[in-house]
């Protein structure tokens, strides 16, 4: 494909494959079986990980339950918990390069984005540390002279944490420090495709002094490990990030014991581009939003809804910018878009594009696999598809690749209707210089996050999550922290003024 910006393979000595083991009750444990991860960009084995079974998951939950009940973490002070979390943040920063290299090799994402993900995660740990110290309930001092009511916040208990492959270290850090800050103990299962950064996190936790058994890690697949994590009677809550299909399976599995379930699932996130927008900034943000993390991003702005008067000009701007985005070797610090996670997933992306073309859509740019000199062809071209109607699969389903879908609108009412015409509701955005337009859209968009004149900015203080089939519950921020807390009401009589219930004169 001509006129794209391709970064061919750079000289780099791949590190030895990372060897990942389970972490159970503070001990690193080998598995009877192992699984290998072949790098999507470099075609070499980059990690060899223990492959967990039901027995290993049982051991992990026994350890998590025992440490919760012993109170070695759940009953210590918030100050003591915060001290450990702050140490973890420092250790993350000291280990960015080592973690980032394996994250890139396992996932195919650019090294600059892996570094950003790992560095940024340290801030989540620091913010969670602040919550560990400031967590509090309520007091009720107006129930009457002889009564005092206190609402206590307590750790929910043992938490299963199940994470996906697209942001392994970041998503772990959206959950784990908040669960730990609340006083929970956990069992973590990373994706079988990207387990190494989670194992490295386990190493940092041990170094920071987290008591044995508080965080246990079981490596392996959805079956059987994820299944045990959703059904085990010792589990009080499951927090899951991944596909909507697996989220539904987990909800069903967890219903047997009525566990609390928090879900961060897929999205089909629109950006609405109004005629009065700063089109230069909007085009840049749309380009970033669709190609960031190789488009394999729950927050990908995978569809844009552009006013028909400016659609041609706007698409031309995005196509021109797309040609300048640097695709290629993820280990090159200049690369912005790396490899697709598996060849099966690359085929799925292409199938969406070809089906849209067959249904009458127009490929403005890209639309096929990309071969990068020295690295093979598990890459996908920057792709812009216009003439898409709301009923096409490419407009409704998560493509999870570097593919932008263009739709048009005439009135704001129509733009809002198209925005909300989705089973998903993770995020949405609008570009306009008119504050009234931005506010009306923000109030009416069915999404967990709305961005106006920006895309994908996030902060540890702000809750994140979705509505409709994008999930349930919230992550990060105070609301995310509260998910890991149970509420207990304490009712105390002051003095002995209560009239007896049993009549003494009978
Ligand atoms: P996935 O659902 O295939 O797998 C996620 C995790 O679930 C993995 O660890 C996997 O081993 C495990 N798993 C699989 N089957 C299971 C089962 N039956 N029981 C328990 N666990 C099981 O998702 P993925 O392909 O790794 O990730 C991509 C998906 O994640 C996309 O849909 C994306 O939108 C979503 N995602 C959402 C967010 C968000 O915050 N909303 C963030 C990132 C990714």
Boltz pocket constraint, residues with backbone or C-beta under 6 A from the ligand:
constraints:
  - pocket:
      binder: B
      contacts: [[A, 162], [A, 163], [A, 164], [A, 165], [A, 166], [A, 167], [A, 171], [A, 189], [A, 190], [A, 191], [A, 192], [A, 220], [A, 221], [A, 222], [A, 223], [A, 225], [A, 226], [A, 227], [A, 230], [A, 241], [A, 242], [A, 243], [A, 244], [A, 246], [A, 247], [A, 249], [A, 250], [A, 264], [A, 265], [A, 266], [A, 267], [A, 297], [A, 298], [A, 398], [A, 426], [A, 466], [A, 470], [A, 471]]
      max_distance: 6.0
